[in-house]
Amino acid sequence: MIAMTVLVAGLCVLCIVICAALQRHSALIWMGIALAIGVVESLALKDGDITRVDLWLMAATVPLSYVCVGESVRAAYGRTPSGLRFFTVCGAMVLLTLVLLQLPLPAVLQFLPSQLVGAAAMARTVVVVQKVRRRGDLMDLSLLAALGLVTTVYVARIPFFPVLAGMEPAFGSISRQTLQDILIVTFAVLVPAVVFLTVARAVANSLQLYRMKAEHDFLTNLPNRRAFEALANCETRGSGTLVVCDIDRFKQINDRFGHAAGDAVIQAVASLLEGRGFAARIGGEEFAIWLPRSNVEETRRHAERLRRELTTLRLVELTDDYAITASFGIVACSSDMALAKALRAADDALYLAKNSGRNCVCVHGESAPQPARQPCRQRAAA
């Protein structure tokens, strides 16, 4: 029992350390609480006489530790915490056990309400992992199996719990010491497995979130320049076309309507571009779109549709007659064309569009087009 207590305490310390490193991840907080409660439970089941206080501690800590494990797993998978009703029911069932311990009833019935709390908590956890697990993910499958085994052992332990609590001398031929030895060996394998797999899932999801933040623009949630360059420089990129889009007179929008309006315009343009090829925000008001396996004419028509749709956008942050416009530069890219070279060529086409009156589409290597007719009066350049 001492060895089990030390193991649980060590896992609790590990969760605290990792929790501090991950800036108080809720999954690790819940797991740390569960393990701390497990230490209390182990002390309550120490060898020797079990006092009435020990019985009360077992009645409360045993189910609550499993409730905390369930909440930890939910948090590790990004699920919302259980509602107040669930915790209220759990608390009421534990209080009912404390009341039943004062009555002359069979020990199994006295502990049954609190034991059902732990069983229900673990069953809910197994269901959650089953629903959200990634197909073929070894970590998720391992955690699901470990939780399933813990739940099975927990339910099987319910009729033996009075023996474990020292309230009955034996269950048939099974003594208290034999039962403790069996559970210690079983949980010495399952508890670390559940803890490590839950922590690993929480850490993996946190790293994935940090990576997404590092590769995405915080304002538009589009990939940023780093992510765009990683994709466009991929060896398996293949051929396609690159489009660079720049919002016209963006400085004037900021100066006239404020930076909040400028942010709203950027978000509106990003929403329009999202899902049309691989779009990214690569600068302040500049976006890039990679269209794999497309030719120049297809891309020109695509850019023209975007340009026209932009002019129809109306934002509450701007005046009703202000039309958002943008200029587009297009370049055809072979599979071996370097991204830096493609961006320079697209920028050249973009500058040609700007110098041709803005609100138009230019293709690298072609002559300047006639500027599109402005839907609102021409304003001074930014």
C-alpha positions, -999 to +999 in steps of 0.1 A: +000+000+000+029+023+007+043+017-027+010+025-043+007+057-023+042+068-034+034+060-070+002+080-070+020+109-052+047+108-078+022+110-106+005+139-089+038+158-087+044+150-124+010+165-133+018+196-113+051+201-131+036+196-166+007+218-156+030+247-147+049+242-180+016+243-200+003+274-181-023+257-160-039+233-185-073+223-170-068+186-179-037+185-158-053+204-129-082+179-128-057+150-130-036+164-102-067+168-080-077+132-088-042+119-079-041+140-047-075+125-037-060+091-045-032+097-020-058+104+007-077+073-003-046+052-001-039+065+034-074+058+045-070+022+034-037+018+053-031-014+072-045-017+106-078-005+121-100+017+100-117+045+119-150+061+112-132+091+098-114+068+074-148+054+062-161+089+056-130+098+037-133+067+015-170+074+009-161+108-004-127+104-020-132+072-040-160+085-063-147+121-064-113+109-077-130+092-106-151+122-113-119+143-115-103+118-138-134+120-161-132+158-161-094+156-169-100+134-199-129+157-211-105+187-209-077+168-226-100+163-256-113+199-256-147+191-243-166+214-221-167+206-183-197+188-169-225+209-158-236+220-124-264+194-124-239+165-127-217+178-098-248+184-077-260+148-082-226+135-074-224+155-042-259+144-032-250+108-037-219+111-016-239+128+011-265+100+009-237+075+016-225+094+046-261+093+059-264+056+052-232+049+071-251+059+102-278+034+097-278-003+104-277-015+068-255-039+049-222-023+041-226-028+003-258-008+004-242+019+026-215+025+000-235+019-031-246+055-039-211+069-038-198+039-057-223+045-084-210+080-088-176+068-097-190+041-120-211+067-138-182+091-141-160+065-157-187+053-180-193+088-192-156+092-198-154+061-219-183+073-240-166+107-245-134+092-257-152+068-280-171+097-296-141+121-301-112+097-307-094+100-340-098+070-363-067+048-361-050+070-335-030+046-312-030+070-283-068+074-283-073+036-287-049+029-258-066+055-236-100+041-245-088+005-236-072+017-203-103+036-193-125+006-202-104-017-180-104+008-151-142+011-153-146-027-154-123-032-124-141-004-105-175-019-111-163-054-102-148-040-069-182-026-057-194-058-039-159-063-024-156-027-011-168-035+025-140-060+028-115-034+015-129-009+039-125-033+068-162-035+075-164-072+067-137-097+075-138-115+041-158-121+010-159-158+007-123-169+006-110-134-003-094-116+026-088-079+029-051-083+024-056-105-007-080-079-022-056-051-015-028-070-032-049-077-063-060-041-066-025-027-060-011-048-088-040-039-111-040-002-105-002+000-105-005-008-142-038+010-151-034+042-132-001+053-147-014+043-181-045+065-178-024+093-164+003+092-190-021+088-219-043+117-207-013+139-201+001+129-236-032+138-252-034+172-234+002+180-243-003+169-280-034+191-283-016+220-267+013+217-291-011+215-320-028+246-308+006+264-304+015+254-339-018+266-353-013+299-336+023+301-349+011+294-385-021+314-385-029+351-385-046+361-353-070+386-369-083+365-399-074+330-388-060+325-423-026+309-426+002+334-422+032+339-445+052+312-427+026+286-434+021+298-469+058+296-477+059+261-462+031+249-485+043+267-516+079+254-511+068+218-507+085+195-531+052+179-541+036+213-547+032+207-584+023+235-609-004+261-606-009+298-603-001+323-576-024+353-569-014+383-548-042+405-537-038+439-521-067+461-507-068+495-524-064+527-504-062+508-471-043+536-454-071+559-462-096+535-446-076+535-414-071+573-414-108+581-422-127+554-403-102+542-377-081+511-372-111+491-360-127+496-394-095+486-411-095+454-391-131+448-401-122+452-438-093+428-435-115+402-419-142+407-445-117+402-474-102+372-456-137+356-453-143+361-490-109+345-499-111+316-475-118+283-491-109+295-526-076+277-531-050+280-504-054+316-491-031+333-466-025+367-452+011+375-460+012+412-450-008+440-436-035+443-462-019+418-486-031+383-493-018+354-514-038+326-530-022+294-543-043+276-569-028+242-577-032+227-612-049+258-626-040+278-656-038+316-661-072+320-677-090+300-650-072+320-624-080+353-642-117+345-641-115+335-605-097+367-595-122+388-615-151+371-596-133+380-563-128+415-574-164+420-583-176+404-551-154+427-530-170+458-545-204+446-533-193+442-496-208+467-473-196+471-437-212+490-408-178+504-400-177+522-433-202+546-450-229+531-472-213+544-504-178+532-497-169+502-519-140+480-510-117+474-539-085+454-544-059+449-570-047+414-581-014+401-596-012+367-612+017+345-622+018+310-636+042+287-617+059+256-629+066+228-604+103+238-602+097+276-599+110+290-565+084+307-544+105+338-539+107+342-577+070+336-580+061+362-554+083+388-571+066+381-604+032+383-588+042+415-570+053+430-604+018+422-618+002+437-587+022+469-590+011+471-626-025+467-615-020+495-590-004+518-616-033+510-640-059+526-617-064+499-591-094+476-588-082+454-617-064+421-624-030+419-641-011+388-652+027+388-651+041+393-686+010+408-701+003+445-709-017+466-685-055+463-686-080+490-687-089+500-651-123+487-639-150+513-634-151+524-598-185+519-581-179+550-560-161+582-566-123+581-569-105+589-537-070+600-531-043+573-530-030+561-497 
